[in-house]
């Protein structure tokens, strides 16, 4: 009678299974930004070039001051409303 025992040593000798790259269940692109969904997992990826990224940072810096001014005006208006109560 021959026993066939599969222990840890035999598992180590086997070649690992080759991984097949999975295709996302859902994918959305908006400019250089890509969002892929793999089941319950979501992957965000920025495919911009260094030049595109530098241009984006310049635009953010320019718009920051106007956004900050808008917020300060809104906060002042809300403070005046609260003081009136």
N, C-alpha and C positions, 0 to 999 in steps of 0.2 A: 504494500500500500504506500503510495507516494503522497506526501502532504505538500500543498502549495501554499506557502505562507507569504503574504504581502506585507512586509514591514516598512519602516521608515527608509531603510537603505534602498529598497527597490523603488520607492517613490522619488528619491533623490536622483536616481539614474535616468528616469524618464525625462524627455525633453519637454520644456514648458510649452503649453499651447500657444500658437501664434495668435496675436490679437488682431482682430479685424477692426479697422477704424469705424466707429459708429457714425451714422448720419443723424443730424439733429431732427427731432420731431417737428420743430418749428424754428424758423430763422427769419430775422428782420434786420434790414440794413437801413440806416439813415445817415447819409454822408459817410464819414470814415468809421462810424460806430456800427458794430454788428452785435446782435443779441441772438444767441442760440439756446434753445431749450432741449434738454435731454431728459425727458420724464419730469421728475421733480427738481432737477438741477438746471440752473440757468448760468450761462457763461457770457460775460460781456467782454468785447474785444475792440480795441482801438487800432484800426488799420491805417492811421494817418502817417504821412511821411514826416520827418523832422521839420521840414519847411512848413507844412500844413499846421503842425503843432505850434510852431513859433508864431504863425499868423493868428491862430486861435487865441493864444495867450495875450497877444497885443489887443485883440478885440475885447477880451474879457477885462483887461486893465482899463480900456477906454470906457466901457459901459459901467464899470464899478462905481465911478464917481457919480454918475447920474442916478444909479439905483440907490446909492447911499443918500443922496439929496432927497429923493422921493420918499424914502423911509423916514428921514428926519422930519419932513413936512407932515407926513401922516401921524407920526408920534406926537408932534406938537398939537395937531388938531385934536387927537384923542385926549391929550392931557387937558386941553381947554374944555372939552365936553365933560370930562370927569370933574374938573374944578367947578363947573356950572351946577353940578348936582350937589 
